[in-house]
Amino acid sequence: MATSDPLDNLLGEVSELERFLHAFLARLDPEQLSPKEDLTPYVKKFGLRLPPVLKGALITWESSGESHRTEARDAAQTLVFTRPGHSDAVGLVVKCVTVKKWTVCLECGWIWCRIVVTRRF
């Protein structure tokens, strides 16, 4: 989706990353993985294509995810990838703007607020 528009390029790459992560993470079997195990061989094994933004990046198994939750406890920024129809994505739209061709909403769920960016890809 490369265009001359930096916003299109940025959000297009984020969309590609989101699709990859949903496909990749869903196929991982926690019972067969070790903490800090290199997961890049699984990309090919699962028949997936690594997004260009991840080329050369080390992808390792983090097990329960507790380490990043602890590190991010006081952080103000969190990026959440949700898909329409997911039970955790249901919320109340508080503010909504359009930037170029993109719709950006501040959505408030039960506990967390998240930014939702929409456009057909």
C-alpha positions in Angstrom: 0.0 0.0 0.0 3.0 2.3 -0.5 1.9 5.8 -1.5 3.4 9.2 -1.3 1.3 10.0 1.8 3.2 9.3 5.0 0.0 8.8 7.0 -1.2 6.2 4.5 2.1 4.4 4.6 2.3 4.4 8.4 -1.2 3.1 9.0 -0.9 0.7 6.1 2.1 -0.8 7.8 0.3 -1.0 11.1 -2.6 -2.7 9.5 -0.2 -5.3 7.9 1.4 -5.8 11.3 -2.0 -6.3 12.9 -3.0 -9.0 10.4 0.3 -10.8 10.8 0.2 -10.8 14.6 -3.4 -12.1 14.7 -2.5 -14.9 12.3 0.9 -15.7 14.0 0.0 -15.5 17.7 -3.2 -17.6 17.2 -1.1 -20.5 15.9 1.6 -20.6 18.6 1.3 -23.4 21.1 2.4 -22.2 24.6 2.9 -25.8 25.7 5.7 -26.3 23.1 7.6 -23.0 23.6 10.3 -22.0 26.0 10.8 -18.5 27.5 13.0 -16.4 25.2 12.8 -18.9 22.4 13.4 -17.5 18.9 10.0 -17.6 17.1 11.1 -16.5 13.6 11.4 -20.1 12.3 7.6 -20.5 13.0 6.7 -17.7 10.6 7.9 -19.9 7.7 6.5 -23.1 9.3 3.0 -21.5 9.5 3.2 -20.3 5.9 3.1 -16.6 6.8 5.0 -13.7 5.3 7.0 -11.5 7.8 6.0 -7.9 7.4 8.8 -5.7 6.1 8.8 -3.7 9.2 9.8 -6.8 11.2 12.6 -8.0 8.8 15.7 -8.6 10.9 13.9 -8.2 14.2 14.3 -10.9 16.9 10.9 -12.3 17.9 11.0 -14.3 21.2 8.4 -16.1 23.3 7.5 -14.1 26.5 5.3 -16.8 28.1 2.7 -15.3 30.3 3.1 -11.7 29.3 3.5 -10.6 32.9 7.0 -9.0 32.3 5.6 -6.5 29.8 2.6 -5.8 32.0 4.9 -5.0 35.0 7.1 -2.8 32.9 4.1 -0.9 31.4 2.3 -0.5 34.6 3.1 3.2 34.9 3.4 3.9 31.2 0.9 6.3 29.7 0.9 4.7 26.2 -0.5 1.4 25.2 -1.2 0.2 21.7 -4.1 -2.2 21.4 -5.0 -4.1 18.2 -8.7 -5.2 18.3 -11.0 -6.3 15.5 -14.7 -5.3 15.1 -17.0 -7.8 16.7 -14.5 -8.8 19.4 -16.2 -8.7 22.8 -13.4 -6.6 24.3 -13.8 -4.0 21.6 -17.3 -3.0 22.5 -17.4 0.4 24.1 -18.6 3.9 23.9 -17.1 6.3 21.4 -16.2 9.4 23.2 -14.6 11.5 20.5 -14.2 10.9 16.8 -12.2 12.8 14.1 -11.4 12.3 10.4 -7.8 12.8 9.3 -7.4 12.7 5.5 -9.2 9.4 4.7 -8.8 7.9 8.2 -11.4 7.9 11.0 -9.8 8.1 14.4 -12.0 7.5 17.5 -11.2 7.7 21.2 -13.2 4.7 22.5 -13.9 4.1 26.1 -14.4 0.5 27.2 -15.2 -0.8 30.7 -11.8 -0.1 32.1 -9.4 1.1 29.4 -9.6 3.8 26.8 -8.2 3.0 23.3 -7.7 4.8 20.0 -9.4 3.0 17.1 -8.3 3.8 13.6 -10.6 2.7 10.8 -10.5 2.5 7.0 -10.9 -0.2 4.5 -7.6 -1.9 3.6 
